[in-house]
Amino acid sequence: MNKGQPIGIVAGDSRPDTFVFSVNPSYIPPLYDYVYVELEEVPPGEAEPRKVKVIAQIRSIRRVGIGLSPEHPWPVLKNLSMPHGNDTIVAVAKVLGYKWKERIYYPRRAPPVGSWVYLADDRLLEDFYSVEEERRLWIGYLVSRPTVKAYLDVEGLKRHMAIIAATGAGKTWTSIVLIEELLKKGATVLVLDPHGEYVAIKKSVARLGSEYVNRVIVLKGRKDQEGDILYRVSVVDLSEDELATIAGLPSRATRIRAVIGGAKKVATQLAKLLGKPALAGLKGIRNVIGCAIDAVEIAKSQSRKLEDYTVQ
């Protein structure tokens, strides 16, 4: 097909965010390909209308039979001699916007019915999806145009972002690509990785250059895990409520929380008296609770009350 030749014409429903067009049967674009229509629009900061190229993506394509319909019975249809191609091809395009002075805007007017629809070439798409070098994060290529690079604007990640997809769709890999691109910009990224899916990022970052490898530090929760630094939590510095929360105790378990709090106080006092700080740790707290349980069991076996063992 010659460059600049229309592939369709706007027909039927046309809105600022979507339009329907009849497709040229000589060139039927694939689903999710990109097209554009020329539209008179008043861009922000301008006083007069300007002709802009509004980019849209094809979201559906269907063939509409002429003279044939599902209501016709099979005995009638099978005996008809109808030439192939005796149908109308209709596509629906979702408007993505137009670019004006390095920014993308949505049109406020619908493409006029009868407007020509053109196939968007790679150069037009590259300009549409381009981002200034200091702000762009390269995440791959457009699926329908494998030669056109796709970028995210780092300014758009300042507040919140979510990567949502089905299992196996590539959420982790997309995250790793984003992290690598952020490292190139000098960013610091903290990754909470309970499943250990991002540990391999240290190896993948090596292909960016040796200067990036040392910027990735992997903390591990256990000695047998892969990582650079063993992450430790000082039990001594935790409050009683924090310790109970880490243990997974609900707030309504007041008695159990009280036992843990009391054991922590006893373990802390023993550590100070004996000059052994390790006794105030998790093992020391567990030993105090264990001794208390043993004392209760001994008292029960001797039919005595625990208060009888209290030192006056």
C-alpha positions in Angstrom: 0.0 0.0 0.0 1.3 3.5 -0.9 2.3 5.7 2.0 -0.3 8.3 2.8 -3.1 6.4 1.2 -6.2 6.2 3.5 -7.2 2.7 4.9 -10.7 3.7 5.8 -13.3 6.4 6.3 -15.1 7.5 9.5 -18.7 6.2 9.3 -21.4 5.8 11.9 -20.8 6.6 15.5 -18.0 9.1 16.2 -17.0 10.5 19.6 -14.0 12.4 21.0 -12.8 9.1 22.7 -13.7 6.5 20.0 -14.9 6.3 16.4 -16.1 3.7 13.9 -14.7 3.5 10.4 -15.3 1.5 7.3 -12.1 -0.3 6.3 -10.6 -0.3 2.8 -10.8 -4.0 1.8 -7.5 -3.6 -0.1 -5.7 -3.1 3.2 -7.2 -4.5 6.4 -5.1 -3.5 9.4 -4.6 -6.0 12.2 -6.2 -5.7 15.6 -4.5 -3.3 18.0 -2.6 -1.5 15.2 -2.5 2.3 15.1 -4.3 4.7 12.9 -4.9 8.5 12.8 -7.4 11.0 11.6 -6.7 14.7 10.9 -8.9 17.0 13.0 -9.3 20.7 13.6 -8.5 21.3 17.3 -7.7 24.3 19.5 -4.6 23.1 21.5 -4.0 24.6 25.0 -2.4 28.0 24.7 -3.6 28.6 21.2 -6.3 31.0 20.0 -7.0 29.5 16.6 -7.8 25.9 15.5 -4.9 23.9 14.3 -4.9 20.7 12.2 -3.6 17.9 14.4 -3.1 14.1 13.9 -5.2 12.3 16.4 -3.7 8.8 17.1 -6.1 5.9 17.8 -5.7 2.2 18.3 -8.0 -0.4 16.7 -9.9 -2.3 19.4 -12.3 -4.4 17.2 -12.7 -5.4 13.6 -15.7 -7.2 12.2 -17.2 -8.1 8.8 -20.8 -7.3 8.2 -22.5 -9.4 5.5 -24.4 -7.7 2.7 -27.5 -9.7 1.8 -26.7 -12.4 4.3 -27.6 -12.6 8.0 -27.7 -15.3 10.7 -31.5 -15.3 10.4 -31.3 -17.0 7.0 -31.8 -20.8 7.3 -28.9 -23.1 6.4 -30.8 -24.8 3.5 -31.1 -21.4 1.8 -27.6 -20.2 2.5 -25.9 -23.4 1.2 -27.5 -23.1 -2.2 -26.7 -19.4 -2.6 -23.9 -18.4 -5.0 -22.4 -15.4 -3.3 -18.9 -14.0 -4.3 -16.3 -13.8 -1.5 -15.6 -10.3 -0.3 -19.3 -9.3 -0.6 -19.2 -7.7 2.9 -18.3 -4.6 4.7 -15.4 -4.4 7.1 -16.0 -2.2 10.1 -13.4 -1.3 12.8 -13.7 0.5 16.1 -10.7 2.7 17.2 -10.0 4.0 20.7 -8.6 7.6 20.6 -5.2 7.9 22.4 -4.8 11.7 21.8 -2.6 14.0 19.8 0.8 15.5 20.6 1.3 19.3 20.8 4.5 20.9 22.0 5.8 17.7 23.6 2.6 17.0 25.5 -0.3 14.6 24.7 -3.8 16.0 24.8 -7.2 14.4 24.3 -9.3 16.0 21.6 -12.5 17.7 22.6 -14.2 17.2 19.3 -15.3 14.1 17.5 -13.8 13.2 14.1 -16.3 14.3 11.5 -18.1 11.5 9.7 -16.5 11.1 6.3 -13.0 11.9 7.6 -10.2 9.8 6.1 -8.5 7.3 8.4 -4.8 6.7 7.8 -2.3 4.1 9.0 0.1 5.6 11.5 3.7 5.1 10.4 6.5 4.2 12.8 7.9 7.7 12.8 4.6 9.2 13.9 4.3 6.6 16.7 7.9 7.2 17.9 7.2 10.9 18.2 3.9 10.2 20.0 5.4 7.9 22.6 8.7 9.8 22.9 9.7 11.1 26.3 12.6 13.5 27.1 15.8 11.5 27.7 16.3 12.6 31.3 12.7 11.5 32.2 12.1 8.4 30.1 12.2 4.8 31.3 12.5 2.3 28.4 10.2 -0.7 29.1 10.2 -2.4 25.7 8.5 -2.2 22.3 4.9 -1.8 21.1 3.4 -5.2 20.5 1.9 -4.3 17.1 5.0 -2.3 16.1 8.1 -4.2 17.3 10.5 -1.5 16.0 8.9 1.3 18.1 10.3 1.7 21.6 7.8 2.3 24.4 8.7 4.6 27.3 7.2 5.6 30.7 7.7 9.0 32.1 9.4 8.9 35.5 7.3 11.9 36.5 4.3 9.7 36.4 5.7 7.4 39.0 6.1 10.0 41.8 2.9 9.1 43.5 1.5 5.6 43.0 1.8 2.9 40.5 0.5 -0.7 40.3 1.4 -3.5 38.0 -1.6 -5.8 37.7 -1.8 -8.9 35.6 -2.6 -12.6 35.7 -0.1 -15.2 37.0 2.7 -15.6 34.5 1.9 -12.5 32.5 5.3 -10.9 33.4 4.7 -8.6 36.4 8.0 -9.5 38.0 10.0 -9.0 34.8 8.3 -5.7 34.2 9.2 -4.6 37.7 12.8 -5.6 37.2 13.0 -3.7 33.9 11.6 -0.6 35.7 14.1 -1.0 38.6 17.0 -1.2 36.1 15.8 1.9 34.3 15.4 3.8 37.6 19.0 2.7 38.6 20.2 4.4 35.4 18.6 7.6 36.6 20.4 7.4 40.0 17.3 6.4 42.0 17.3 4.3 45.1 14.8 1.5 45.1 13.7 -0.5 48.2 12.1 -3.9 47.2 10.1 -5.9 49.7 10.4 -9.4 48.4 8.8 -12.0 50.6 8.8 -14.7 47.9 12.4 -14.2 46.8 11.5 -13.3 43.2 13.8 -10.3 42.8 17.0 -11.8 44.2 18.2 -12.5 40.6 18.1 -8.8 39.8 21.7 -8.5 40.9 22.7 -10.7 38.1 20.5 -9.0 35.5 21.8 -5.6 36.5 25.4 -6.8 35.6 24.6 -6.4 31.9 24.1 -2.6 32.5 27.7 -2.3 33.6 30.0 -3.1 36.5 29.2 0.3 38.2 25.6 -0.8 38.8 26.3 -4.2 40.4 27.6 -2.8 43.7 24.5 -0.6 43.9 22.3 -3.6 44.4 22.3 -5.0 47.9 20.1 -8.1 48.7 19.1 -8.5 52.4 18.2 -12.0 53.5 16.1 -13.1 56.5 17.9 -16.5 57.1 21.5 -17.6 56.7 20.5 -20.3 54.2 19.0 -17.7 51.8 20.7 -16.1 48.9 21.8 -12.5 49.7 24.5 -10.1 50.7 23.6 -9.1 54.3 21.6 -11.0 56.9 18.8 -8.8 58.2 18.5 -8.9 62.0 15.9 -7.4 64.3 17.0 -6.4 67.8 14.4 -7.8 70.2 15.7 -5.6 73.0 14.7 -2.5 71.0 11.2 -3.7 70.4 8.3 -2.8 72.6 6.0 -5.4 74.1 3.3 -4.7 71.5 5.7 -4.8 68.6 7.0 -8.1 69.7 3.5 -9.5 70.1 2.6 -8.2 66.7 5.6 -9.8 65.0 4.6 -13.1 66.7 1.3 -12.8 65.0 -0.9 -12.3 68.1 -4.2 -10.5 67.5 -4.8 -7.5 69.7 -7.6 -9.3 71.5 -5.2 -11.9 72.9 -4.5 -9.7 75.9 -3.5 -12.5 78.3 -0.9 -14.0 75.9 0.4 -10.5 75.1 0.7 -9.9 78.9 2.7 -13.1 79.3 5.1 -12.1 76.5 5.5 -8.6 78.0 6.2 -10.0 81.4 8.7 -12.5 80.1 10.5 -9.7 78.2 10.8 -7.6 81.4 12.2 -10.6 83.3 14.7 -11.5 80.6 15.9 -7.9 80.4 16.4 -7.8 84.2 18.3 -11.1 84.1 20.5 -9.8 81.3 21.4 -6.7 83.4 22.0 -8.6 86.6 24.2 -11.3 85.1 25.9 -9.0 82.6 24.9 -11.1 79.6 23.0 -9.0 77.0 22.2 -12.1 75.0 19.7 -13.2 77.7 17.4 -10.3 76.7 17.0 -11.7 73.2 14.3 -13.9 71.8 15.9 -17.1 73.2 16.0 -15.5 76.7 12.3 -14.6 76.5 11.4 -18.1 75.4 13.5 -19.6 78.3 11.6 -17.4 80.8 8.3 -18.5 79.4 9.4 -22.1 79.4 10.6 -21.9 83.0 7.2 -20.4 84.0 5.4 -23.2 82.3 7.6 -25.8 84.0 6.9 -24.1 87.4 3.2 -24.3 86.8 3.4 -28.0 85.8 5.4 -28.8 88.9 3.0 -27.0 91.1 0.1 -28.8 89.6 1.8 -32.2 90.1 2.3 -31.4 93.8 -1.2 -30.0 94.2 0.2 -26.7 95.3 -0.5 -23.2 94.2 2.0 -21.2 92.2 1.8 -18.5 94.9 3.4 -20.9 97.4 6.7 -20.6 95.4 6.7 -16.8 95.6 9.7 -15.4 97.4 8.7 -13.1 100.2 
